[in-house]
Amino acid sequence: MFRNIFKTSNDYTLTILRLVAGFVYFAHGAQKLGLLGGPGLQVRMTGLSGAVHIPMSLAYLVFAAEFFGGLGLIVGLLGRIAALGIFCDMLGAVILVHHRFGLFMNWTGSQAGEGFEFHLLALAMTLTIVIRGSGALSIDRLLMPRKLGGVVATDRPTFRRSA
């Protein structure tokens, strides 16, 4: 089972998906921690525990999933686990908060909160990584046992063409 965590293909499509998701969630988590112009951990903790009524321990897991999960996706280390953490985070956000505001984001400021369209995209992206792995240019691919297709000196990236 442990080796299935690292198992992935040499697919650059997964790499693009992983890097975009990782960048977005690393930045999202960093803002919650007070970096990149964000409000900081205490403000976000008060918001999550007060408004959404989730326990503080779960709120810390949300921040860890976004910040460390995003970082894991960027470098491709434990990509499946990182993506699963973000998937659970986004599923919880839809169920606990965003479903009541409908599908669409609050572009005009006319609704009380944000819809869940962004979350659906994140769910699809992270579920793909959970199922398929981190792809090419990932630490997971380097750590993958060689008998499962791990990196060797002669490996070339795979590009699939439709027939």
Buried (B, 14 or more C-beta within 10 A) or exposed (E): EEEEBBBBBBBBBBBEBBBEBBBBBBBBBBBBBBEEEBEEBEEBBEEBBEEBEBEEEEBEBBBEBBBBBBBBBBBBBBBBBBBBBBBBBBBBBBEBBBEEBBEEBEEEEEBEEBBBEBBBEBBEBBBBBBEBBBBBBBBBBEBBEEEEBBBEEEEEEEEEEEE
